[in-house]
Amino acid sequence: MVDNDSVPQDQPPSSTDFSAKPQSHALIIGGTGMLRETSLALATRYDLVSVIARNSNRLNDLWEEALHAGLRINPLQLDYKDEEHLATCLQDLQTQFGPVKTVVAWIKSNAEEANAIIAQHLNQQSIPVEYYDVLGSLHYKDFEVDEEEREALFARYPQVHYHQVKLGLRQDDTDDEPRWLTYEEITEGIVAAIDSREDEFLIGDSEVSYF
Ligand SMILES: NC(=O)c1ccc[n+]([C@@H]2O[C@H](COP(=O)([O-])OP(=O)(O)OC[C@H]3O[C@@H](n4cnc5c(N)ncnc54)[C@H](OP(=O)(O)O)[C@@H]3O)[C@@H](O)[C@H]2O)c1
């Protein structure tokens, strides 16, 4: 019998709470901040959405909201800069829930190795995976992500179909200054990018330029 009192309340529930293997499984890396609504939106389209982030309270809130809506979120509390933990976690995830069909990766540029580790693991799956790499505005400012280098990295993993999703600017009227996207627009855009399967997808009306 499970003693509920012994479960720390600020910890997200263990992923072993899900008994059945999902028919369709998505993974969102960094899905509790700007992409929180994206996590929920994808949970309406996939049987299970695994979400990676560090903060257990934010993961727990997301899990609870999904549960109340009858959706399945699998919270994975880890720091993707911890390469060993990330690799183990991906291995366990695939063993427990089967292959991932779609990945949305919102990974900070200070964790470059994370992309390679994830691609390496996904490449061993029994089915191909669509990988949507979300590039934010800081990417344009600091040129921290070399787009061609990133594409070359993923080209080494044929089971992983790489897509770039760029966060741009929205212009409501021709006379208006372009503005940042809202989180709602980002969610709609990511869902549209997944539907389109395009290699490059811009959310917004124009790219961000710092020049
Ligand atoms: N172009 C546009 O129109 C537009 C519009 C809005 C926002 N943005 C961009 O969005 C940015 C805001 O987002 P943000 O990145 O600051 O925060 P954020 O939206 O909270 O995204 C970070 C996500 O990744 C997780 N995360 C971060 N580091 C992690 C790590 N080492 N290991 C595991 N998970 C990690 C965070 O959760 P934990 O912290 O719990 O780990 C969170 O889920 C802005 O800087 C802006 O550039 C752009």
The ligand as an ORCA input file, in Angstrom:
! r2SCAN-3c Opt
* xyz 0 1
  N      10.853     36.272    -30.097
  C       9.817     36.438    -29.308
  O       8.832     36.924    -29.740
  C       9.850     36.011    -27.888
  C       8.711     36.136    -27.107
  C       8.744     35.740    -25.786
  C       9.900     35.220    -25.260
  N      10.989     35.100    -26.039
  C      12.222     34.569    -25.489
  O      11.936     33.739    -24.444
  C      12.836     33.991    -23.380
  C      12.119     33.675    -22.085
  O      12.308     32.415    -21.843
  P      13.472     31.881    -20.831
  O      14.374     30.980    -21.553
  O      14.070     33.012    -20.109
  O      12.692     31.098    -19.762
  P      11.567     30.023    -19.894
  O      10.530     30.341    -20.844
  O      11.187     29.777    -18.486
  O      12.283     28.702    -20.500
  C      13.185     27.940    -19.908
  C      12.609     26.530    -19.758
  O      13.674     25.628    -19.773
  C      13.839     25.065    -18.467
  N      15.267     25.024    -18.212
  C      16.128     26.085    -18.241
  N      17.366     25.670    -17.972
  C      17.287     24.312    -17.785
  C      18.235     23.297    -17.490
  N      19.538     23.586    -17.314
  N      17.820     22.018    -17.372
  C      16.517     21.712    -17.550
  N      15.562     22.630    -17.842
  C      15.953     23.913    -17.949
  C      13.059     25.975    -17.534
  O      12.617     25.329    -16.373
  P      13.506     25.352    -15.014
  O      13.957     26.769    -14.823
  O      12.590     24.837    -13.969
  O      14.631     24.431    -15.277
  C      11.887     26.335    -18.446
  O      10.988     25.258    -18.522
  C      13.224     35.429    -23.521
  O      14.582     35.597    -23.180
  C      13.062     35.706    -25.006
  O      14.287     35.613    -25.698
  C      11.005     35.485    -27.323
*
